[in-house]
Every structure is written in C-alpha cells, then in structure tokens.
C-alpha cells in the first residue's frame, strides 16, 4: 500500500482491487461517492498506478475476457470500456488482439443460445439480427453466424 497518502482511500482502493480489477474511472467514481476529495483520489490512484497495483491495461484485458465468455461482440465491449474511462487507443489495441475466429465463434454461440431458448423464431426474423447487433457484433459477423447456423441444420 502506498505510504503518505490518505489511508482511508488507500484501504478502499486495496479492498476494491482485491475483489476484481477496476479502471481508474470506476475507482474514482466509487471514492467520490464516499465523499473523498478529487485531488486526494487522483493522487492515490496515481501512486497505485505507478506501482502497477492498479492497471487500466490489466482491467481492459480482464474485462474483454469476461465479455467474450458471455458472447459479447467488439462494438458492445468497446462501448462498455469507453464508459469505464478506457482510452480508445487501448481499447482498439486490445480488441485487435482477438482473432476473427473468436469473434465469429461468439456470434454463432450467441445465436445458437438465442434460438434454442426461443425455438419459434424464424431464421429470417429481424429480431435475431437485432439481437446480435445489440450484442455488439457487426454485420459481417452476423451474416457468418446465420450462414453457419443454417449449414449446421
């Protein structure tokens, strides 16, 4: 734990980071809601970041991994990361590391799960397309998933 900083803030940051990775913005928001001064929060977060205890890079990687497990697409993940204060440069760098095969597999898995849970849906139904758009997949990935699903049947 960094020394010479507000011990209440450092204890809370340590507590939050022991549960899961957090972005700087998430931590700042949580701490601000507890009534701490922004300048003290920023100073503490800077120290945690310098010591690599808090890392937006690590947070981004973990966040993407968790969303991939839930069959979320790159557009949705990008939007969610932006809302958590992650830079577009870092988002694009980390999303670029994910192969097209993984994204396409996620789109197909999301489609299969949706159709299996609602078997009365027609494959041409706009609801399916909208569902996958809402999941953050682009048109190319959706077309692939629909074609693969049709070929499997």
Kinemage of the C-alpha trace (Angstrom):
@kinemage 1
@onewidth
@group {chain A} dominant
@subgroup {mainchain}
@vectorlist {calphas} color= white
{ca unk a 1} P 0.000 0.000 0.000
{ca unk a 2} L 1.442 3.422 -0.948
{ca unk a 3} L 2.663 5.424 2.057
{ca unk a 4} L 1.968 9.045 2.998
{ca unk a 5} L -1.419 9.097 1.317
{ca unk a 6} L -4.903 9.207 2.750
{ca unk a 7} L -5.081 5.834 4.482
{ca unk a 8} L -8.871 5.600 4.166
{ca unk a 9} L -8.636 5.998 0.401
{ca unk a 10} L -5.764 3.536 0.082
{ca unk a 11} L -7.637 0.966 2.176
{ca unk a 12} L -10.711 1.285 -0.028
{ca unk a 13} L -8.717 1.077 -3.253
{ca unk a 14} L -6.957 -2.009 -1.931
{ca unk a 15} L -10.302 -3.529 -0.949
{ca unk a 16} L -11.867 -2.840 -4.362
{ca unk a 17} L -8.844 -4.176 -6.254
{ca unk a 18} L -8.762 -7.315 -4.108
{ca unk a 19} L -12.240 -8.156 -5.370
{ca unk a 20} L -11.554 -7.535 -9.085
{ca unk a 21} L -9.648 -5.266 -11.440
{ca unk a 22} L -11.111 -1.758 -11.711
{ca unk a 23} L -10.449 1.075 -14.120
{ca unk a 24} L -9.215 4.373 -12.718
{ca unk a 25} L -12.558 5.960 -13.552
{ca unk a 26} L -14.509 3.255 -11.709
{ca unk a 27} L -12.355 3.715 -8.623
{ca unk a 28} L -12.570 7.495 -8.819
{ca unk a 29} L -16.355 7.320 -9.091
{ca unk a 30} L -16.674 4.940 -6.136
{ca unk a 31} L -14.366 7.019 -3.972
{ca unk a 32} L -16.025 10.311 -4.946
{ca unk a 33} L -19.376 8.880 -3.899
{ca unk a 34} L -17.827 8.232 -0.452
{ca unk a 35} L -17.088 11.958 -0.130
{ca unk a 36} L -13.332 11.979 -0.666
{ca unk a 37} L -11.647 14.969 -2.308
{ca unk a 38} L -10.886 14.545 -6.016
{ca unk a 39} L -7.291 15.729 -5.594
{ca unk a 40} L -6.601 13.082 -2.915
{ca unk a 41} L -8.281 10.393 -5.010
{ca unk a 42} L -6.233 11.282 -8.092
{ca unk a 43} L -3.013 11.331 -6.069
{ca unk a 44} L -3.737 7.898 -4.550
{ca unk a 45} L -4.776 6.392 -7.875
{ca unk a 46} L -1.610 7.749 -9.464
{ca unk a 47} L 0.510 6.014 -6.805
{ca unk a 48} L -1.376 2.733 -7.221
{ca unk a 49} L -0.899 3.004 -10.971
{ca unk a 50} L 2.836 3.801 -10.705
{ca unk a 51} L 3.315 0.704 -8.543
{ca unk a 52} L 1.274 -1.316 -11.073
{ca unk a 53} L -1.262 -2.221 -8.397
{ca unk a 54} L -3.986 -0.614 -10.491
{ca unk a 55} L -3.726 -1.000 -14.252
{ca unk a 56} L -6.201 0.067 -16.915
{ca unk a 57} L -4.326 -2.274 -19.248
{ca unk a 58} L -4.958 -5.297 -16.989
{ca unk a 59} L -8.527 -4.147 -16.357
{ca unk a 60} L -9.165 -3.954 -20.115
{ca unk a 61} L -7.794 -7.434 -20.742
{ca unk a 62} L -9.851 -8.948 -17.918
{ca unk a 63} L -12.979 -7.076 -18.996
{ca unk a 64} L -12.656 -8.308 -22.583
{ca unk a 65} L -12.090 -11.879 -21.380
{ca unk a 66} L -15.226 -11.760 -19.227
{ca unk a 67} L -17.339 -10.341 -22.055
{ca unk a 68} L -16.045 -12.909 -24.538
{ca unk a 69} L -17.264 -15.648 -22.187
{ca unk a 70} L -20.709 -14.041 -22.380
{ca unk a 71} L -20.622 -13.975 -26.215
{ca unk a 72} L -20.481 -10.196 -26.472
{ca unk a 73} L -19.195 -8.538 -29.622
{ca unk a 74} L -16.454 -5.968 -30.155
{ca unk a 75} L -18.744 -2.979 -30.583
{ca unk a 76} L -20.529 -3.544 -27.272
{ca unk a 77} L -17.280 -4.276 -25.444
{ca unk a 78} L -15.721 -1.126 -26.882
{ca unk a 79} L -18.683 0.962 -25.759
{ca unk a 80} L -18.653 -0.524 -22.257
{ca unk a 81} L -14.909 0.078 -21.885
{ca unk a 82} L -15.259 3.685 -23.053
{ca unk a 83} L -17.925 4.225 -20.412
{ca unk a 84} L -15.422 2.979 -17.832
{ca unk a 85} L -12.836 5.569 -18.866
{ca unk a 86} L -10.599 3.401 -21.026
{ca unk a 87} L -8.917 5.227 -23.918
{ca unk a 88} L -9.903 4.408 -27.488
{ca unk a 89} L -6.254 3.618 -28.243
{ca unk a 90} L -6.061 0.968 -25.513
{ca unk a 91} L -9.477 -0.442 -26.432
{ca unk a 92} L -8.552 -0.787 -30.099
{ca unk a 93} L -5.168 -2.297 -29.252
{ca unk a 94} L -6.690 -4.983 -27.008
{ca unk a 95} L -9.659 -5.749 -29.276
{ca unk a 96} L -7.303 -6.099 -32.245
{ca unk a 97} L -5.506 -8.897 -30.369
{ca unk a 98} L -8.670 -11.030 -30.522
{ca unk a 99} L -8.812 -13.161 -33.658
{ca unk a 100} L -11.745 -13.013 -36.062
{ca unk a 101} L -12.361 -16.700 -35.354
{ca unk a 102} L -13.056 -15.941 -31.697
{ca unk a 103} L -15.459 -13.109 -32.571
{ca unk a 104} L -17.242 -15.267 -35.143
{ca unk a 105} L -17.471 -18.143 -32.696
{ca unk a 106} L -19.006 -15.792 -30.130
{ca unk a 107} L -21.598 -14.557 -32.624
{ca unk a 108} L -22.532 -18.129 -33.525
{ca unk a 109} L -22.738 -19.164 -29.859
{ca unk a 110} L -24.961 -16.190 -29.033
{ca unk a 111} L -27.205 -17.036 -31.999
{ca unk a 112} L -27.462 -20.714 -31.059
{ca unk a 113} L -28.313 -19.862 -27.467
{ca unk a 114} L -30.955 -17.338 -28.544
{ca unk a 115} L -32.614 -19.736 -30.982
{ca unk a 116} L -32.504 -22.676 -28.573
{ca unk a 117} L -34.179 -20.559 -25.901
{ca unk a 118} L -36.826 -19.336 -28.345
{ca unk a 119} L -37.322 -22.140 -30.897
{ca unk a 120} L -40.281 -20.426 -32.569
{ca unk a 121} L -38.028 -17.719 -34.026
{ca unk a 122} L -37.692 -17.742 -37.793
{ca unk a 123} L -34.109 -17.622 -39.081
{ca unk a 124} L -35.027 -14.607 -41.212
{ca unk a 125} L -36.597 -12.835 -38.266
{ca unk a 126} L -35.307 -9.290 -37.799
{ca unk a 127} L -35.361 -9.936 -34.058
{ca unk a 128} L -32.412 -12.309 -34.443
{ca unk a 129} L -30.435 -9.735 -36.402
{ca unk a 130} L -31.312 -7.014 -33.891
{ca unk a 131} L -30.351 -9.313 -31.028
{ca unk a 132} L -26.868 -9.849 -32.465
{ca unk a 133} L -26.456 -6.156 -33.258
{ca unk a 134} L -27.377 -5.467 -29.632
{ca unk a 135} L -24.747 -7.959 -28.550
{ca unk a 136} L -22.144 -5.827 -30.324
{ca unk a 137} L -21.457 -7.868 -33.445
{ca unk a 138} L -21.009 -6.254 -36.836
{ca unk a 139} L -22.874 -7.199 -39.994
{ca unk a 140} L -20.108 -9.448 -41.341
{ca unk a 141} L -20.071 -11.488 -38.133
{ca unk a 142} L -23.853 -11.752 -38.076
{ca unk a 143} L -24.002 -12.981 -41.670
{ca unk a 144} L -21.346 -15.564 -40.867
{ca unk a 145} L -23.216 -16.767 -37.774
{ca unk a 146} L -26.522 -17.020 -39.648
{ca unk a 147} L -24.901 -18.936 -42.529
{ca unk a 148} L -23.068 -21.294 -40.172
{ca unk a 149} L -26.215 -21.950 -38.193
{ca unk a 150} L -28.203 -22.706 -41.350
{ca unk a 151} L -25.442 -25.040 -42.589
{ca unk a 152} L -25.426 -26.940 -39.288
{ca unk a 153} L -29.117 -27.732 -39.555
